Amino acid sequence: MEKKEIVNKIEYVICCVGAFASKYSLSNSQAYAYLRRFSGIDFLIDCYSAEHTLSIDEAVEDIQAICFKKGGRIA
C-alpha cells in the first residue's frame, strides 16, 4: 500500500470519527473507543474504497448500523 493511500485512509477515518462524535454528542475519544469496540473503524478501513465515495453523513449512518449489529446501542 502506498503512503498516500495510507494517509488518505487515516484522514478519512478521522473525519468520520469526528462526524460520528458530533452527531451523537460524544467526544472524539469516546466516539473512537465506541467505533473501535463495535467494529466501526475496521469497517471504514476494510470498505474504504466504497465508503469514501459516499457523503460523510452516509458513512456515519453505515458505521452506526454496523456497530448496532455488533452490539453497540447508539442509535
N, C-alpha and C positions, 0 to 999 in steps of 0.2 A: 504494500500500500504506500502510495506517495505521501510525502509530508503535507502537501497542500490538501489532499483528501482527508487526512487525519485532522488537520486544523479546521477544515470545513465541518466535519462531524462534531468536533468539540464545540465550536461556536454554535452550531445548530442545537445541540443538547442543552447548552447553557441558556440559549434563547427560550427553548421550550420549558425548561425548569422555571425560569423567571415568569413566563406567561401562566404556567400552572399555578405558581405561588400567588400571583396576582388574582387569578380567577377564584381561587379557593381561600383567599385571605390567610396565606401561610407565609412564613419567612422563606427565603431561598433555601436555607439549610433544612428546614422542615420539609419543604417540597422535595428536595433532593433525596432525603432519607426515605420518605414515603415512596417515591418513584423507584428508588434502588430496591427497597424491600419487596415491592409488589411487581417487579419486572418491567416497569415503565421505561427505565433507562436502557435496559437490554433491548427492548422493543425498538426504541428510537435508533439505536446503533445498528441492530440487525436489519431493520427495514428502512434505513436512511435513504436508499436510492428511490423509494416510492414516497416516503413521508415528506421529504424535503421539497417535493413538487406541490404539496398542499399548502394551504394557509396555516399559519401558526395556530389559529383557533381550531381548525380541523385536526391538527396534530394533537392539541391538548385534549380534544374530545376522544381521539383514538387512545391516547395513553391512559385517560381516565377509565375507559371501557376495559382496557387490558388489565389495569390494576384491580378494577372491580371483580373481574373474572378470577383473579389470583387471590382474592380475599380482602382487598382494600375496600374501605367503606366510604370514601369521599365521593359524593355524588352531587 
